[in-house]
Amino acid sequence: MASMSELPAARPEPPASTTEAAVAVVLCVDDEPAILSSLRRLLRPKGYKVLLAEGGQAGLDTLAREPVDLVVSDMRMPEMDGAQFLEQVRLRWPEVIRILLTGYADVSSTIAAINRGEIHRYIAKPWDDQNMLMVVEDGLRRRRLEQENLRLQALTQVQNQELQALNAGLEARVKARTQEIEQINGMLEQAYAELQSNFLLSINVFAGLTELRDGSMAGYSRQVAALARATAHQLGLGPLAEQDLHIAGLLHEVGKLGFPDALLRKPMSLMRGEELQLFRRHPLHAESALMPLAQLQRAARLVRAQHERLDGKGFPDGLAGEQLSLAAQVLAAAVDYHGLQSGRLAERRYSAEEALSMVKGGADVRYAKVVVEALGVALQSLAEQGPQDRLILAQDLVEGMVLSRDLTSPQGALLLARGYVFDARVVKQVREYARREGVKLQLHVRLDPATPSGPVAGQGVQQAV
């Protein structure tokens, strides 16, 4: 025999409903005490609570005092017969099961009881005990089912109300959470825009370091960057390529930071021996400096290729044909165009028209013809743009004005980036800077300050200011 510990645990039975646990109450109504006693002796052993009433009015009084599940009523009673009594029960306690005791001669009265009292069953006298018990049990079972149905309906209604309340609360929470997420996304987008603005501003500052050293034309790198971006736009290279070329234009001379001062001021055409070898390595140094930053890796590769040629005679890698991307050729053309004018490539400084003519002469040799054509269209487009700003002195600057061009020091250092919105504090700083340095500081501000872009007020102010 298995031990008690080896026997499977008994599965707990679900709790019985209230109607199943309660004792059924049966009311017997008859004007003959003997009939009532017989019914009580028959029903009590089944566990029912049996109530007795001698007549219809007594039965109604009992129903008014106590809860009853089932009524067994005789048909022939004085003052109030069974049909009248059961009709009152139906009207006042419709949930009570109604059973009629009737004789064989009472057919018309039985029909009246069925129609008026809506009885559930009728039993002919004298009755069979087993049949009587079966009819009563069947009636009580029906009563329990009706009570359980009512209980479940009430429970369902309560649960539906709770579910509706939960749904309403859930919808409110989802709406609130959605609004919170939208707000967070808006804040993240704003933070990302500010981060990008500050990132580009840092690149502008860094780009001015070389110009501070070699004493060249202030804003040279920014001019290269603007032309490269405009040319890429004409070629339809897309926003990402335009931004990469803009960054590459700003940083294309970063590799020269380690040059001696004499080499920085020396045109490439006059370099010989070690100087030329050092110059040819500056794109490699620039790429090495920029590659650790993930956002600058594409621009770093463009900077490396700034002196490559379509015919393969460039440096440092001797790329040729399809090995040289259109973006790299755009940067090379922009560098050559401004390099010819600034004296970086030759001892003589060429005019804008001469520089453009020389770049066009390099079509299909240094750069693809479509790149040269796009550069010419970009220059023409920039020249045809109507005046978008006006030039003012530092003392004429007022709060709310928007900087339309980068503000640089006389040495070429970036002080404030294009798109900066002036507040009272920075206006005061700019004026104090001009007075402290003893310079006639001029600024380009937008004609329409209502649509500022770029850094917002209070961001991007350089230490020089």
N, C-alpha and C positions, 0 to 999 in steps of 0.2 A: 504493500500500500504506500502510495506517495505521501510524503510528509506534508504538513500544512504549508511549509515554505515553498514547496514545489508546485502546489496547486495554483492555477491562474487566478489572478485577482478578479473578484466579482465586478462586473461592469455596473456602475451606479445607475439606478433607474432615474429617468427624468422626473422632476417633481410633478405631482398630479395637479390639475387645475382646481380652482375653488369649487366648481360645480361637481367635479368627480369626488372630491373629498367630503362634501357636505352630505348629511343624511337626508334622503328624500322624504318629503312631507305629503301624505295622502289624506284628503278630507272626504269622509263618507257621509252622505246626507240622505236620511230616510225617516219617515214618521213612525216606523215600527222598530222598537228597541231590539227586538230579536234579530232583525236583519243587520242592524248596526253591529251587534255583538258577533255575528257570524263573520262579517267582513273584517272586524278587528282581529279575531282569532286566525283568520286566513292570512292577513297581510303582515302582522307583527313579526312572525318568525323570519320574514325576509329582511328584517332590519329597517323597515320603514317606520317613520313616526306617523302614527295614525290618529287623526282627529275625528270626532263624531259630532254631528249636528242633527237634531230632530226637527227637520223642516227647512224650507227654503230660506226664511228670514234668519233663522239661527245660523245657517250656512254662510249667508252674506256677512253676518256679524263676525263670524270666525275669520273669514277672509280679510275683513277690515283690520283685525287685530294681529294676525300672524301670517307669515309668508307660506304659501302653499304651492306645491308643484303640480298636483293632480287632484281632480275632483271626481268622485263616483256618486252619481245622484240617481235616486229612484224617480220614475216618471209620475206615478200616482201619489200625490201628496195633497193635503188640504191647504186651502188658502193660496198657495203658490205651487203649481205643478213643476215637474222637472224641466219642461221646455221654457217656462217663464224664468225659473231660477238660472238655468244655464245661459239664457240670453243676457241676464244681468251680469253673470260672470264674464261673458265674452266682452260686454261693453266696458266693464270696470277693470277686469284683470285679463286682458286678452292672451297673455303669455301662459296662463294656467291651462293644462291639458284637461279636456272635458269628456267624461264617459257617462253614458246613460244606461240605467237598468230599466228594462221594459218587458211587459208581458206580451204574449202572442196576439192578444186582442187589441193592443194599443198601436196599430199600424199608423193611423192618422196622426196620433200624438207623436210618434217617433219621427214621422216626416216633418212635423212642425219643429221638433227639437233640432233636427238636422238643419233645417232652413234658418231658424231663428237663433239657435244657440251655437250653430256650426260645431257640433260635437265631433270628436275625433273617431270614436267608436261607440257602438251600442251593444249591450249584452242582454240576451233574453233570459227571463226568469222561468224556472229555476236555473241557476248558472252551474256550469261545470268549474270546479275549483282550479284545475290546471289551466283551463281556458281563461278564467278570470286573472290568474297570476300572469299568464302570458300577455294578456291585453294591457294590464297595469305596467308590467315591465317594458313592454313596447312603447307605451305612452311616456313613461319616465325617461326612456332612452331618447325619445324624440325631444323631450323637454331639455335633457342635458345637451343634446346637439344644438338646440336653438340657443341655449344659454352660452355654450362655447362659441357659437357663431357670433353672438352679440359681443362676447368678450374679445374675440379676434377682430371684429370690426372696429370696436373701440380702440384696441391696441394698434391696429393699422392706422386709424385716424391720428392717434397720438404720434406714432412713428412718422407718418407723412408730414405732420406739422413740424416735428423735430427735424426731419430731412429738409423740409423747405427752409427752416431757420438756418440749418447748416449750409444749405446751398447759397442762401442769401449772404451768410457770413463768409462763405468761401469765395463767392463772387466779389464781395467787398475786399477781401484779403488779396485776391488775385489782381483786382484793379489797383489796389494800393501798392502791391509789389511791382506791378507793371510800371506804374508811375515812378516808383523808386528806381527801378532799373533804367527807365528812360532818363531820369534825372542824373543817375550815375553815368550813363553813357554820354550824356551831354557834357558832364564835368570832365569825363575822360577825353572826349573829343577836344574840348577847350584846352585841357592840360597838354594833350598831344600837339595841338596847334601852337601853343606857347613854347613847348619843348622844341618843336621844329624851328620856330622863329628864333629861339635862343641858340639853337645849333647852327643855323645859317649865319646868325650874327657872329658867333664865335669864329666861324670860318672866315668871315670878312675881316675880323680883327687879325686873325693869324696871317691872312693874305697880305696885310699891310706891313708885316715885319720886314720882309725883303725890301719893299719900297723905301722903308725908313733907312735901310743900310746903304743902298746904292744911290740914293739921292736922285732917282729917276722921276719921270713924270708921275705925279700923284694920281692914283686911281687906275694905273695901267692894268692891273690884274682884273679889276672890275669891268674895264672896257672889253677885255678879251672874253670874260665870262658872259657879258651881255650879248656880244656879237655871236658867240658860239651857240647860246640858247636861241637867239633869233634865227640863225641859220638852220638849226635842228628843227625849229618850228616850220620853216619853209619846206623842209624835206619831209615833214610829217612823221618824224621819228617817235613821237609820243611824249607825254608829260614826264615819264620816268627818265628817258634819255635826255630830255631838255634839262631836267634838274641835275643829272649827273654831269652834263657838259658845263653847266653853270658852276658847279663845285670844282670841276677839273680846271676850268678857266681861272677861278680864284686862286687855286693852289698849284698851278702848273710850275711855279718857280720856287716851291718850297725846298727842292733839292739843292738850291744854290745858297742856302743859309750858311753852309760851312765854307763857302768860297772866301778867299782873301779879298779885301776891299778893292785892290787893284784889278782883280779878275772880274769882280762884279761890274765894274765900269767899262770893261773892255769889250768891244764888239766881237762877235764870233769870227768874223772874217779876218781879224788880226791875230787870232790865237794860233799858237804853234806848240808842238811837242807836248810836254806835260800839262800845260794849260788846256790844250785841246782835249787831251785824254780825260782830264778832270771834268771838263765841261760835258763831255759825252756821257759821263756817268751820273750827271745830276738827275735824269729821269728815273734811274734805278734807285738813287737815294730817296727821291720823293715817294716812289711806290713803297719802299720799305717803311718809310715813316707813316704812311697813310693806311697800309693794309691791316694793321691790328684793329682798326675801327670798322665794324661790319658795314656801317652805313656808307663808308667811303671806299669800299673795295672796288666797286665798278669805276668810280672816278679815278682811283689809283691806277687802274689798268690803262685808262685813257691818258693820264699824265705820262705814264711810261712810254706811250706810243706817240707823243707829241712831235717828235722829230723823224718819225718813219715816213717813207715815201712810197708811192704806188709802184714805182719802178724797182723797188728793193734796195735802193742805195742809201736809205736812211739808217738811223741808229736808235737804240742799241741792239735791236734784234734782226735788222735787215728784212722786215716783213715786206711782202709784195702781193699785189693783186687782191684776191679775195681774203687773204690773211689779214688784211688791214680793213677794219670795219669802217662804215660810213661815219660813225660818231667820232672815231679817232681821226679821220681825215678832216672832219669839221673843226676839231680842236686845232689840228696842225695849221689849217688855213687861217683861222682866227689869230693864232699865235704869230704866224708869219706876217699877216696884214698889219697888226699893231707893232710887231717887232721891227719891221722896216721903218715905221714912222718914229719909233722911240730910240733908234740907234743901237738896238741890241744885236742885230744881225750884220749890219755893215757900218763902216765909219761914217758914212753919209746918212743923214736922216731924210727919208723920202716923204713927199706930200701924200695925202690920202689918195689922190687920183693916181699917182705913180705907184703907190703900194698896191692898189687894186689891180692896176695893169700888170704888175709883176706876178701877183697871185693868179690872175687869169692866164698868164703865160705858162704857169705850171700845170695847167689842165692836162689830164691823162698822163702826166709824168710824176708830179708830186701828189696830186689829189684827183679824184674822179671829176669829170666835167660837170656832173650834176651838182657836186658840192660847190664848185666855183660859181656856178650859175645861182645857186641858192644863196650863197654869201652876198653876191651882188644885189639880189632882190632884197635881202635882209637889210643891207646898208641903205638902200633906197627907201625902204619902208620906214626905217628909223628916222631918216632925214625928212620924210614927208609928214611925219606926225606933227600935228599942230601943237602949239604951246599948251602944256598941261600944268605949268607951274609959273611962278614968278620969283625973281631974285630979290631977297631982302637982306638988310643988315641985322646983326644980332640984336641991336637996341630996338628994332622994329618988331621983334618976335613977340607974339602974345599967346596966351593960353588957348588951346583948341586947334591951333594950326597943325598941319600934317606935313612932315618932311617928305618931299617928292624925290630927292636924290640923297645918296649917302653923304653925310657930313664928315669931311676929313680935315685933319690939321694941315698946315702948310707943308709939313714933311710927308704927308700921305697917310698918316695913321687914321683909322676909322674912329670917329667920335660917336656918331649916332647913325643907325641904319635907316635906309629908306622905309617910309611907312610909319615912322615914329610919331605918336600923337603927344604933343607937348602939354604938360601940366605946369602949374605955377612954379613948382619947385625946380623943374628942369629949365624953364625959361630963365630963372634967376641964375642957375648954374652956368648956362651958356653965356649970358651977359658977363658974369664974373670971370669966366675963362677968357673971353675976348679982351677984357680990361687987364687981367693979370698977365697975359701973354703979349699985350700991346699989339694985337693984330686986328686988321679990318676983316672980321669974320662975316662971310656972306653965306646965306642958306637959300636953297630952293624949296619953296613950300607950294602945296597944291592950290590951284585956283578954287577947287570945290572941296572943302575939308569935310563934307558930310559923309563921305564913304571911305574912311581910313582903312588901310590894310597893313599887315605886318605887325611889329611889336606894338603893344598897347602902352598907354602912358605909364611911366614908372618902371618900364622894362628896357633892357638893352643900353643903359647909360654907361658909357665907358669911363674909366678912372680919369682919363685926361680931362673930361668935362668937369 
